[in-house]
Amino acid sequence: MLQRYETLILSIPEITNDESKAIEAAIEKTVKSTKGSVISYDRWGKYRLAYPIQKNDYGVYYLVRYELPEDSKTSFFDSIESLFTIKHADLVMRTMTVALNPTDSLEYERPESLEETPKDVESFLRKNKMEGLISKDNSGDAPAVSAAPEEKVVEVVKEEVVNDTNEKVSDAEEN
């Protein structure tokens, strides 16, 4: 019987397409050597990390889904761990592998990556349904600024002025 697994890989933010394809090929080779099959290999994209990992504030995520026979999973996980920690240690910062329920759907909702986020303010405001903040005249890049609210006088406070006079006494007056 085949068991489904998924591995989430966090790589360095500077990973190239060639390096990504090398990792993908190595994973596929390892899965096939244990008589399994790769279901999908998805590049999620670049994300800001909650805390620095190996002095990186950003990372690129990949999600790999595959099926393995029950009898070969131990040898697979040993070889995949050595693949990430030895061969691709300079590219892979973290990994996490979980077993999937074979009856569940393989659909998932991926968070929006930095590459997909809007680059300008107007598209961000439209996406988040804040059209009221977008200027109507489109004449400039600056958003419309509304007038300042009126100020009301609530209480009048009488100020007391105290004159502080310093008298200078000359030496002649002291004698």
C-alpha positions as MATLAB code, in Angstrom:
seq = 'MLQRYETLILSIPEITNDESKAIEAAIEKTVKSTKGSVISYDRWGKYRLAYPIQKNDYGVYYLVRYELPEDSKTSFFDSIESLFTIKHADLVMRTMTVALNPTDSLEYERPESLEETPKDVESFLRKNKMEGLISKDNSGDAPAVSAAPEEKVVEVVKEEVVNDTNEKVSDAEEN';
ca = [
       0.000    0.000    0.000;
       1.218    3.495   -0.844;
       1.289    6.260    1.752;
       1.156    9.946    0.741;
       3.597   12.482    2.165;
       4.394   16.120    1.640;
       7.619   17.940    2.366;
       7.798   21.703    2.716;
      11.272   22.973    1.845;
      12.572   26.401    2.857;
      15.512   27.421    0.698;
      17.767   30.446    0.676;
      16.266   33.513   -1.037;
      19.042   33.615   -3.673;
      18.284   30.139   -5.074;
      18.491   29.947   -8.868;
      16.275   27.976  -11.241;
      19.118   25.548  -11.945;
      19.625   24.881   -8.235;
      15.882   24.415   -7.773;
      15.763   21.939  -10.656;
      18.736   20.068   -9.170;
      16.879   19.674   -5.868;
      13.745   18.578   -7.719;
      15.695   15.983   -9.729;
      17.421   14.661   -6.598;
      14.089   14.298   -4.778;
      12.505   12.571   -7.770;
      15.468   10.188   -8.066;
      15.278    9.360   -4.352;
      11.517    8.762   -4.493;
      11.813    6.522   -7.562;
      14.656    4.534   -5.977;
      12.215    3.478   -3.245;
       9.543    2.571   -5.839;
       7.460    5.654   -5.083;
       6.152    8.447   -7.281;
       6.253   12.242   -7.113;
       2.758   13.743   -7.250;
       3.756   17.407   -7.438;
       6.656   19.797   -6.965;
       5.391   23.369   -6.520;
       7.396   26.537   -6.035;
       5.402   28.645   -3.582;
       7.608   31.699   -3.868;
       9.554   34.115   -1.722;
       8.254   35.008    1.743;
       9.401   37.142    4.650;
      10.283   34.915    7.599;
       8.955   35.468   11.111;
      12.518   35.400   12.411;
      15.931   35.179   10.709;
      17.130   31.699    9.738;
      20.838   31.386    8.959;
      20.977   35.210    8.853;
      18.250   35.362    6.162;
      15.088   37.427    6.606;
      13.496   35.893    3.484;
      13.198   32.402    2.046;
      11.742   30.550   -0.937;
       9.281   27.742   -0.190;
       8.736   24.562   -2.223;
       6.039   21.955   -1.585;
       6.740   18.393   -2.718;
       4.059   15.703   -2.588;
       4.833   12.050   -3.200;
       3.682    8.493   -2.537;
       5.876    5.806   -0.987;
       5.396    2.115   -0.251;
       5.097    1.425    3.485;
       8.071   -0.956    3.524;
      10.560    1.552    2.055;
       9.705    4.717    3.969;
      12.522    4.344    6.530;
      15.233    4.101    3.888;
      13.648    6.973    1.949;
      13.572    9.335    4.929;
      17.188    8.501    5.784;
      18.318    9.260    2.240;
      16.180   12.411    1.881;
      17.526   13.749    5.191;
      21.109   13.246    4.028;
      20.179   14.878    0.711;
      18.991   18.053    2.472;
      21.595   18.183    5.259;
      24.691   17.133    3.312;
      24.367   17.542   -0.451;
      22.112   20.624   -0.532;
      22.970   22.104    2.881;
      24.029   25.391    1.275;
      20.590   25.781   -0.388;
      18.085   24.242    2.049;
      17.567   26.028    5.366;
      14.678   23.944    6.793;
      12.379   21.066    5.832;
       9.216   19.592    7.281;
       7.612   16.315    6.217;
       4.127   15.132    7.173;
       2.049   12.089    6.262;
      -1.183   12.870    4.415;
      -4.492   11.123    4.744;
      -4.914    9.074    1.536;
      -8.638    9.846    1.355;
      -8.250   13.632    1.632;
      -8.091   15.899   -1.389;
      -4.711   17.222   -2.497;
      -6.031   20.771   -2.821;
      -4.464   23.425   -0.637;
      -4.530   27.179   -0.223;
      -1.147   28.776   -0.665;
      -0.437   32.152    0.955;
       0.390   35.044   -1.377;
       4.131   35.406   -1.938;
       6.136   38.622   -2.168;
       6.392   38.193   -5.939;
       2.587   38.309   -6.200;
       1.919   41.254   -3.896;
       0.873   44.520   -5.530;
       3.731   46.907   -6.210;
       1.781   50.171   -6.231;
      -0.552   51.749   -3.704;
      -3.621   51.982   -5.959;
      -3.718   48.261   -6.754;
      -3.252   47.469   -3.051;
      -6.165   49.760   -2.148;
      -8.391   48.240   -4.863;
      -7.531   44.701   -3.800;
      -8.379   45.440   -0.177;
     -11.609   47.232   -1.147;
     -10.471   50.697   -0.089;
     -11.492   52.577   -3.237;
     -12.549   55.599   -1.163;
      -8.878   56.377   -0.558;
      -8.015   56.487   -4.276;
      -7.970   59.961   -5.845;
     -10.691   60.615   -8.424;
      -8.774   62.913  -10.773;
      -5.861   60.547  -11.591;
      -3.743   63.649  -12.235;
      -0.968   62.625   -9.908;
       0.385   59.780   -7.910;
      -0.496   61.362   -4.584;
      -3.732   60.174   -2.993;
      -6.472   62.698   -2.310;
      -6.139   64.460    1.015;
      -9.249   65.463    2.880;
      -9.539   68.706    4.833;
      -8.605   68.716    8.481;
     -11.519   68.417   10.909;
     -12.829   71.605   12.514;
     -11.535   72.491   15.928;
     -14.073   73.375   18.597;
     -13.405   75.392   21.721;
     -14.619   73.374   24.666;
     -13.420   75.439   27.611;
     -11.814   78.828   28.024;
      -9.096   78.901   30.639;
      -7.968   82.208   32.090;
      -4.226   82.507   32.279;
      -2.562   84.342   35.108;
       0.522   86.324   34.159;
       3.192   86.634   36.774;
       5.862   89.259   36.263;
       9.150   88.119   37.564;
      11.386   91.101   38.128;
      14.892   90.677   39.210;
      16.241   93.715   40.862;
      19.872   94.345   40.464;
      21.565   96.008   43.335;
      24.756   97.745   42.496;
      27.748   97.736   44.808;
      27.364  101.472   45.456;
      23.876  101.080   46.870;
      24.949   98.352   49.259;
      27.373  100.716   51.094;
];
